[in-house]
Amino acid sequence: MKYKRVFLMVMDSFGIGGAKDAAAFGDEGSNTFLSVSRAENFAIPNLAKLGFYHIDGIRAGASGEDPVGAYARVCERSHGKDTTIGHWEIAGIYSEDPLPTYPDGFPKEIIEEFEHRSGRRVLCNKPYSGVKVIADYGREHMETGALIVYTSADSVFQIAAHESVVPVEELYRYCEIAREILVGKHCVGRVIARPFEGEYPFTRTSRRHDFSAVPPEKTMLDFLQDKGLDTVCVGKISDIFAGVGVSESIRTSGNDDGMRVTLTLADRDFTGLCFVNLVDFDMNFGHRRDIAGYANAVMRFDVWLPRFMEKMNEDDILMITADHGCDPGYTGTDHTRENVPLLIYGKHIRPVNLGVRETYADIAATVADIFETERPRTGTSFLNEIQLNIDQKEG
């Protein structure tokens, strides 16, 4: 069977618990799905139909009818639990060393160089919640023009500024300066622009922009491009890969916009990969420890799914997965080290339990086999396990 399009959708932070090394990350017992499933009236019949409740180790909900898709529990092999490391592994890169983090803030020499090159003073410089930091430092920023610089448990250098004080394009320029400074041992995964607006306690806007480190080796995106195939990236995917291997990038303002864009792409004639990130699960609900909001976002995605599946062609494949956890029922506000789900659907996909996969990179190896390209060096393809040939389908 020759496939024309793969739609790979990342439910950002939708972990399912059970990581063997969770304790080493301070996340023992975390389970994003389990916390979300306890919300009132929680129901995901369409994800269930694809096989979600049949995944090994899922301990909440009913298995229901026989699934129509293939399904697996997937472990993260890389040493991290952040967006960059997770997406890079999905695309075939194993990161043996974690990206640098700064629990005590960035070193004096980094801040001083950034202040010198940006021409603005820095406020905060410590780990902080993105919502709380603008509430605590926003008024001083408004009065002085100083930039709010903060980090988290992830490998990030975040710069927050009010759009009336620092226009968005200027904020992006400051992020580019920081990206140039943060190299070598200080090469953080992402520099993130965090614009906000309004009156105290202020509101973050949708004009966030990530400036990622360049992937250290070729990913499935590069191998697809090498063969002349399309790599259409939706949401922050292009940012995560620093634009490398991306033939088209479509920015979105959140989950609803991402789902809308993906529906329009289902009607477009292209050959290759559509790689989608739905960020709201993580950014708006996981980090804010909002169980009800997270549950509602998952249910909105579930309701949307049949609309997309109806548009799928005979030679399309849908894959749904996640990049890490962010348990809204856990302590703190950081990501959590968890396994993630993988659901695969298509008219020639055999419903099968793929068991426990040892690395997200199995996804990249499978995409490479689907399009008959060179494989990334990490990962094992499961294409032969899920492929239903035409004779079997008709029989």
C-alpha positions in Angstrom: 0.0 0.0 0.0 1.3 3.4 -1.0 0.4 6.2 1.4 0.2 9.8 0.4 -0.3 11.8 3.7 0.4 11.3 7.3 -1.2 13.6 9.9 0.8 13.5 13.1 -0.9 15.3 15.9 0.8 16.0 19.3 -1.6 16.6 22.2 1.0 18.7 24.0 1.6 17.2 27.5 -1.1 14.5 27.4 0.8 11.9 29.4 -0.6 8.6 30.8 1.7 8.1 33.7 3.9 5.0 34.4 7.3 6.2 33.4 9.8 3.8 35.1 12.2 6.7 35.9 9.6 9.2 37.1 11.1 9.3 40.6 14.4 10.4 39.2 12.6 13.5 37.8 10.7 14.1 41.0 7.5 13.0 39.3 6.6 9.6 40.9 2.9 8.9 40.7 2.2 11.6 38.2 -0.5 10.8 35.6 -2.0 13.5 33.5 -4.7 11.4 32.0 -5.8 9.9 35.3 -6.1 13.4 36.8 -8.1 14.7 33.9 -10.4 11.6 33.8 -11.6 12.5 37.2 -13.2 15.7 36.0 -17.0 15.8 36.1 -18.7 14.4 33.0 -15.4 13.5 31.4 -15.9 11.4 28.2 -13.8 10.7 25.2 -15.8 8.2 23.1 -13.9 8.9 19.8 -10.4 8.5 21.3 -11.8 5.3 23.0 -13.0 4.1 19.6 -9.5 4.5 18.3 -8.2 2.3 21.1 -7.2 4.6 23.9 -8.7 2.5 26.8 -7.0 -0.6 25.4 -3.5 0.9 25.8 -1.4 -1.2 28.3 -1.7 0.1 31.8 -4.6 2.6 31.3 -6.5 2.2 34.6 -9.4 4.6 34.1 -12.4 4.3 31.9 -14.0 1.4 30.1 -12.5 -0.4 27.2 -15.8 -0.4 25.4 -16.1 -1.7 21.8 -13.3 -3.2 19.8 -11.0 -0.5 18.6 -10.8 0.6 15.0 -7.1 1.8 15.2 -3.7 0.6 16.4 -2.6 1.7 19.8 0.5 1.7 22.1 2.1 3.0 25.3 5.3 4.9 24.4 8.2 5.7 26.7 10.6 8.6 26.4 14.2 7.4 26.1 15.9 10.8 26.1 16.9 12.4 29.4 14.3 15.1 29.7 10.6 16.0 29.9 10.4 19.2 27.9 8.8 20.1 24.6 12.0 20.3 22.6 13.5 17.0 23.7 10.1 15.3 23.3 9.4 16.5 19.8 13.0 15.9 18.7 12.6 12.3 19.9 9.3 11.9 18.0 11.3 13.0 15.0 14.1 10.5 15.6 16.7 12.1 17.8 17.8 10.5 21.0 19.1 13.1 23.5 21.5 11.4 25.9 22.3 14.6 27.8 19.5 16.8 29.2 19.4 20.4 28.1 20.6 22.9 30.7 18.2 24.2 33.3 18.6 27.0 35.8 16.8 26.4 39.2 18.7 29.4 40.7 18.3 31.7 37.6 20.8 32.4 34.8 24.5 33.1 35.6 25.5 36.7 36.1 27.6 36.8 32.9 24.6 35.7 30.8 22.3 38.4 32.2 25.0 41.1 32.0 25.7 40.3 28.3 22.0 40.2 27.5 21.4 43.6 29.3 24.3 45.1 27.4 23.2 43.9 24.0 19.5 44.6 24.5 20.0 47.9 26.1 17.4 47.1 28.8 17.7 46.0 32.4 16.4 42.6 33.5 13.8 41.8 36.2 13.2 38.5 38.1 15.8 36.0 36.7 14.4 33.0 38.5 12.0 30.1 37.9 8.5 31.3 37.8 4.9 30.6 36.7 4.3 32.5 33.4 1.0 33.9 34.7 2.3 34.9 38.2 5.5 36.5 36.9 3.7 39.1 34.9 1.4 39.8 37.9 4.4 40.2 40.2 6.7 42.1 37.9 4.4 43.6 35.3 3.9 47.0 36.9 7.6 47.5 37.5 8.2 46.5 33.9 5.6 49.1 32.8 7.3 51.8 34.9 10.9 51.1 34.0 10.9 49.3 30.6 13.0 46.5 32.1 12.5 43.1 30.6 11.0 40.2 32.7 13.4 37.3 32.3 12.5 34.0 33.9 12.8 30.2 33.5 11.1 27.0 34.7 12.1 23.4 35.3 12.4 23.2 31.5 15.4 24.3 29.5 13.9 27.8 28.6 14.9 31.4 28.7 11.7 33.4 28.7 11.3 37.1 28.1 8.0 38.8 29.0 7.0 42.3 28.0 3.9 44.4 27.7 3.1 45.1 24.1 2.6 48.8 24.7 6.1 49.0 26.2 7.9 46.6 23.9 6.3 46.0 20.5 6.2 42.3 19.6 8.7 42.6 16.8 11.2 44.3 19.2 10.6 41.5 21.7 11.4 38.9 19.1 14.6 40.8 18.3 15.6 40.6 22.0 14.9 36.8 21.9 17.2 36.5 18.9 19.9 38.3 20.9 19.4 35.8 23.7 19.5 32.9 21.3 22.9 34.1 20.1 24.2 34.4 23.6 22.9 31.0 24.8 25.2 28.6 23.1 27.7 25.8 24.2 27.0 24.7 27.8 24.3 27.3 28.1 22.4 26.1 24.9 18.9 26.1 26.3 16.2 24.3 24.3 14.1 27.4 23.7 14.1 31.1 24.1 10.5 32.2 24.3 8.9 35.5 23.7 6.0 36.0 26.2 4.1 39.2 25.2 1.2 40.4 27.5 -1.3 43.2 27.4 -4.1 44.9 29.4 -4.2 46.1 32.9 -2.9 44.5 36.1 -2.8 41.5 36.6 -2.4 41.5 32.8 -3.1 38.8 30.1 -0.7 36.9 28.0 -1.4 37.2 24.2 -1.3 34.6 21.5 1.8 36.2 19.9 4.2 34.0 21.8 7.1 32.8 19.7 9.7 30.1 20.4 13.3 30.4 19.3 14.7 26.8 19.5 18.1 25.4 19.4 18.9 23.8 16.0 18.5 20.0 16.1 21.9 18.3 16.5 21.3 15.9 13.6 18.9 15.1 10.8 15.3 14.3 11.7 12.5 12.6 9.8 11.6 16.1 8.5 15.0 16.4 6.8 14.7 12.9 5.3 11.2 13.6 3.9 12.4 16.9 2.4 15.5 15.1 0.9 13.0 13.0 -1.1 11.0 16.0 -2.2 8.0 15.4 0.1 6.0 18.1 1.9 6.6 18.8 5.6 3.7 21.0 6.6 4.1 22.1 10.3 1.2 23.5 12.3 1.4 25.5 15.6 4.8 25.7 17.2 6.4 22.7 15.3 8.5 24.9 13.1 9.8 26.8 16.1 10.7 23.6 17.9 12.9 22.5 15.0 14.2 26.0 14.3 12.6 25.8 10.8 15.0 23.0 9.8 13.3 20.5 7.5 10.1 22.5 7.4 8.6 23.2 3.9 5.6 25.2 5.3 4.8 26.6 8.7 1.3 27.7 9.8 1.1 29.5 13.1 -1.9 29.0 15.3 -3.4 30.8 18.2 -4.4 27.7 20.2 -6.1 24.3 20.0 -9.2 25.5 18.2 -7.2 27.3 15.6 -4.9 24.3 15.2 -7.8 22.0 14.6 -9.4 24.4 12.2 -6.2 24.6 10.2 -5.8 20.8 10.2 -9.3 20.4 8.8 -8.4 22.8 5.9 -5.2 20.8 5.2 -7.2 17.6 5.0 -8.8 19.2 1.9 -5.5 20.1 0.4 -3.6 18.0 -2.1 -0.1 17.4 -0.8 2.2 14.4 -0.4 4.1 14.0 2.9 3.7 14.8 6.5 1.4 17.3 8.3 2.9 17.7 11.8 0.6 19.4 14.3 1.1 20.7 17.9 -1.9 21.5 20.0 -0.4 23.6 22.7 -3.4 24.6 25.0 -3.4 21.3 26.9 0.1 22.2 28.3 0.2 26.0 28.2 -3.2 26.9 29.4 -4.2 24.0 31.6 -1.3 21.7 32.6 1.0 24.4 33.9 -1.9 26.2 35.5 -3.0 22.9 37.2 -6.5 23.4 35.8 -8.0 20.0 35.8 -11.5 21.1 34.6 -10.0 23.2 31.8 -7.6 20.4 30.7 -10.5 17.9 30.6 -12.7 20.2 28.6 -9.8 20.7 26.1 -9.4 17.0 25.7 -13.2 16.6 25.2 -13.3 19.4 22.6 -10.5 17.5 20.7 -12.4 14.3 21.0 -15.6 15.9 19.5 -13.6 17.3 16.7 -12.0 14.0 15.7 -14.8 12.5 13.6 -15.0 15.6 11.5 -11.3 15.1 10.6 -11.6 11.3 10.1 -14.5 11.8 7.7 -12.2 13.9 5.5 -9.4 11.3 5.4 -8.6 9.7 2.1 -7.9 6.0 1.3 -4.2 6.6 1.5 -4.0 8.8 4.6 -2.8 7.9 8.1 -3.6 9.7 11.4 -1.3 9.4 14.4 -2.1 11.0 17.7 0.5 11.1 20.5 2.1 13.5 23.1 5.5 14.8 24.0 5.6 14.6 27.8 3.2 15.0 30.7 2.0 18.0 32.7 -0.3 16.5 35.3 -2.8 19.2 36.4 -3.4 17.2 39.6 0.3 17.1 40.6 2.4 19.4 42.8 4.1 22.4 41.3 3.5 23.8 37.8 6.2 21.9 35.8 6.1 19.1 33.2 5.9 15.6 34.5 7.9 12.6 33.3 5.3 10.2 31.9 4.7 7.7 29.2 2.4 8.9 26.3 -0.3 7.4 24.2 -0.1 6.6 20.5 -3.2 6.0 18.4 -3.0 5.2 14.7 -5.9 5.2 12.3 -6.4 4.8 8.5 -8.5 2.8 6.1 -5.6 0.3 5.7 -4.5 0.3 9.3 -5.0 -3.0 11.3 -6.4 -2.6 14.8 -3.6 -4.0 16.9 -2.0 -3.5 20.3 1.6 -2.4 19.7 2.4 -2.9 23.4 5.0 -0.7 25.1 7.4 1.1 22.8 10.7 2.0 24.3 11.2 5.3 22.5 9.1 8.0 20.8 11.5 7.6 17.9 9.6 4.5 16.7 7.2 7.1 15.3 9.9 8.6 13.1 11.1 5.2 12.0 7.6 4.3 10.9 7.0 7.6 9.1 10.3 7.0 7.2 9.1 3.5 6.2 5.7 4.8 5.2 7.3 7.2 2.7 10.3 4.9 1.9 12.9 7.4 3.0 16.1 7.1 5.0 15.4 6.4 8.7 16.8 8.4 11.6 19.4 6.5 13.5 17.1 5.9 16.5 13.8 4.0 16.6 12.1 0.8 15.3 9.4 0.9 12.7 6.1 -0.7 13.4 4.7 -0.3 9.9 4.6 -4.0 9.2 2.6 -4.6 12.4 -0.1 -2.1 11.5 -0.4 -2.3 7.8 -3.5 -4.0 6.5 -3.1 -5.0 2.8 -5.9 -4.4 0.3 -6.8 -8.1 0.1 -7.2 -8.3 3.9 -9.3 -5.1 3.8 -11.6 -6.3 1.1 -11.9 -9.7 2.7 
